[in-house]
Amino acid sequence: MSGDFYLQPQELAELGNAFGTRAYDLAGAVKNFQGRTGDEQIHDGFGFLTESEEVTAAYVELAAEMAVSLGELARHLDEVGQALRGNAKNSEAADDALADLFKGGKG
């Protein structure tokens, strides 16, 4: 295993932005999903299946749990993106400070 490791702050920031974009897209899709899986929409769209309150309730509950899970995933992706962008800024600042030290600056 190589001991060399290089980090490009700009690439890390771009990856963070990609995570943020995907989180935003997923959050929008979850909102859209929630709007389409309410109790009224279920009754209108599933015909005979919705004659059973038990089936309808189970589907609505499953849809709600899925929306919560996907919402949590979107938040997590956003947090990862924020962390990556923060690390990119910290890395760039550390690189600049090190460069100043080599130039004889006070860092």
C-alpha positions as CSV (number, residue, x, y, z in Angstrom):
1,M,0.0,0.0,0.0
2,S,1.4,3.3,-1.0
3,G,2.1,6.0,1.6
4,D,1.5,8.8,-0.8
5,F,-1.9,10.6,-0.7
6,Y,-2.8,13.7,-2.5
7,L,-5.9,15.7,-2.1
8,Q,-7.2,18.2,-4.7
9,P,-9.4,20.7,-2.7
10,Q,-11.3,21.7,-5.9
11,E,-12.1,18.1,-6.8
12,L,-13.3,17.5,-3.2
13,A,-15.5,20.6,-3.3
14,E,-17.0,19.4,-6.7
15,L,-17.7,16.0,-5.1
16,G,-19.4,17.8,-2.2
17,N,-21.5,19.8,-4.6
18,A,-22.5,16.6,-6.4
19,F,-23.7,15.1,-3.1
20,G,-25.6,18.3,-2.4
21,T,-27.3,18.3,-5.8
22,R,-28.3,14.6,-5.4
23,A,-29.6,15.4,-1.9
24,Y,-31.7,18.3,-3.3
25,D,-33.0,16.1,-6.1
26,L,-33.9,13.3,-3.8
27,A,-35.7,15.6,-1.3
28,G,-37.8,17.0,-4.2
29,A,-38.6,13.5,-5.4
30,V,-39.7,12.5,-1.8
31,K,-42.0,15.6,-1.6
32,N,-43.5,14.6,-4.9
33,F,-43.9,11.0,-3.8
34,Q,-45.6,12.1,-0.6
35,G,-48.0,14.2,-2.6
36,R,-49.0,11.2,-4.6
37,T,-49.3,8.6,-1.8
38,G,-51.8,10.3,0.5
39,D,-55.0,8.4,1.6
40,E,-57.1,10.2,-1.0
41,Q,-54.8,9.4,-3.9
42,I,-54.7,5.8,-2.8
43,H,-58.4,5.5,-2.9
44,D,-58.6,7.1,-6.3
45,G,-55.9,5.1,-7.9
46,F,-56.1,1.5,-6.8
47,G,-59.7,0.5,-7.5
48,F,-60.8,-2.7,-5.8
49,L,-57.8,-2.8,-3.6
50,T,-58.9,0.3,-1.7
51,E,-62.2,-1.3,-0.7
52,S,-60.3,-2.9,2.1
53,E,-59.4,-0.4,4.7
54,E,-56.7,-2.8,6.0
55,V,-55.0,-2.9,2.6
56,T,-55.3,0.9,2.2
57,A,-53.9,1.5,5.7
58,A,-51.0,-0.8,5.2
59,Y,-50.1,0.8,1.9
60,V,-50.4,4.4,3.3
61,E,-48.2,3.3,6.3
62,L,-45.6,1.7,4.0
63,A,-45.5,4.8,1.8
64,A,-45.1,7.1,4.8
65,E,-42.3,5.0,6.2
66,M,-40.6,5.0,2.8
67,A,-40.9,8.8,2.6
68,V,-39.3,9.2,6.0
69,S,-36.4,6.9,5.2
70,L,-35.8,8.6,1.8
71,G,-36.0,12.0,3.5
72,E,-33.4,10.9,6.0
73,L,-31.2,9.6,3.2
74,A,-31.5,13.0,1.5
75,R,-30.5,14.8,4.7
76,H,-27.5,12.4,5.1
77,L,-26.4,13.0,1.5
78,D,-26.6,16.8,2.2
79,E,-24.5,16.4,5.4
80,V,-21.9,14.4,3.5
81,G,-21.7,17.1,0.8
82,Q,-21.3,19.8,3.4
83,A,-18.6,17.9,5.1
84,L,-16.7,17.3,1.9
85,R,-17.0,21.0,1.0
86,G,-15.8,21.9,4.5
87,N,-12.8,19.6,4.2
88,A,-12.0,21.1,0.8
89,K,-11.9,24.6,2.4
90,N,-9.8,23.4,5.3
91,S,-7.4,21.5,3.0
92,E,-7.0,24.6,0.8
93,A,-6.4,26.8,3.8
94,A,-3.8,24.3,5.2
95,D,-2.0,24.2,1.8
96,D,-1.9,28.0,1.6
97,A,-0.6,28.2,5.2
98,L,2.1,25.7,4.4
99,A,3.1,27.5,1.2
100,D,3.4,30.7,3.2
101,L,5.7,29.0,5.7
102,F,7.9,27.8,2.9
103,K,8.0,31.3,1.5
104,G,9.1,32.7,4.9
105,G,5.7,34.0,5.9
106,K,4.2,33.7,9.3
107,G,1.3,31.4,8.1
